[in-house]
Amino acid sequence: MADMMQFDLVSPERKLASVQARAVQIPAASGDLTAMPDHAPLITTLRPGVLVVDGADGETRFAVTGGFAEITPGATSVLAERAYPMGPEGRDALQALLDETRAKAASAQGNDRDALNKTADDLAQTISTMA
């Protein structure tokens, strides 16, 4: 199908998805982007956020905490630090990570503190979409 591309989402623990997709919305570090068939080749880092896959069976959403995305004209692969299907399990795991990140930020200084606070903000926003 010319209007579809291969999409794969993996984390160190497991493969979460391997499907044909029309589009994949990616929370890239430099801003959200949408990968579609025939997209120009691109590699980007991820920030914590919601990854949305528009597949043959409808829309599927995953929470990711970071990682990398590789986009080619025929496929998009996401290698996530951590990834969870949207739901209670993912929400609980992200809340624990948010609490840990906030604790680290409280004792950090300078640029490290700023980076941890940004990550905490992104995690909090992701969690709010899971409610």
N, C-alpha and C positions, 0 to 999 in steps of 0.2 A: 504494500500500500504506500503510495507516494505521500500521503498525508499523515503518515505515522513514522515514528522512529523508535528505536530500542531504548528503553530506560532501565537502568540498574541502580539500586541503592543498597550499599553495604556499609556495615559498621564492623569494628573488630570482633564483635560477638556473633554477628549473623548477617545473612542476606535478607533484607526486608522486602525488596521488590525486584522483579525482573519482568517487565511488561512492555507492550507496545503503547506508545503515548502520542497524543496530538501536540501536547505542550507540557512543559515543566516550569513552574515558577520557583525560582531559586533565591534564597536570602543570601546574596553575595555580600562580601565584606564592603565593597564599594557601592552597594545599592542593589535593590531587587532587580532581577532580570528574568526574562522568559525565554527558554530554549524551545525551538520548534524545528521540524524537519528542514534541512538545508541551511541551518544556522552556520555562520562562519565559525571556524575552529577557535576555541577559547578555553583557557584554563583559569579558574578563579578560586579564591579562598571563600569560605562560608563564615557567616556570623550566626549566632543563635537565632533561630527563627522557624517559620513554618514553610515546608516544601510542599507544593501542591502539584499533583500529577493528574492531568486530564487524559485518561485512558479510555479504552474501548468500553469498559464497564462503568464509566463515570469518573467522578473526581475522588481522589484519595489524598489524604493529608498526613504528613509526618512532621514531627518536631525534630530538629537537628540542633546540635550544640556547636558545630563548627566542622571544619574539614575542607575538602576540595571538590570541585566539580570540573569535569572535562566534557566539553561540548564539541561534537563533530557534526558534519552535515547529516549523518545517519544515526547518531546515537548520543545519549547523554548519560554519563556515569557520575554518581555522587559517592564519594568516599567520606563518610561522616565519622567524626570523633565518637559521637554517640547519636543514635537515632531511635525514635520511638513512634509507633502508630499513635495517632491522636486518641486519647482516652485516659482513664484513671491511672493506669500503670505509668504512662509517660508523664502525666502531670505530677505524680508523686516523685518520680525520679528527677524531674526538672526542679521541683521545689527543693529537694535535698541539695542539688547542685547550686541553686540560687543561694540557699542559706550558707553553704560553704564558701561561695564566691564573695558574699557580703562580709563574712568573717575575715577572709583574707584581705579584702579591701580596707577594713577598719585598721589593720596593722601595717598596711603598705604606705609608701610615700611616693610623691612625685608622679612620674609617668606610669609607674606600676599601679599606683592607686587609681589613676584616671582610666587605665585600660580595664582594670577589674570592675570599676564602677560602670563602664560602658557595657561590659559583658553582663553584669547584673541587670542593667536596664533592659538589654535585649532578652535575657531570660525571663524577666518579669513580664514583658510584653507578650512573649510566646506563651507563657502560662495563662495569661489573661484571655488568650484566644481559645484556650482549651476548656474554659469553664462552661 
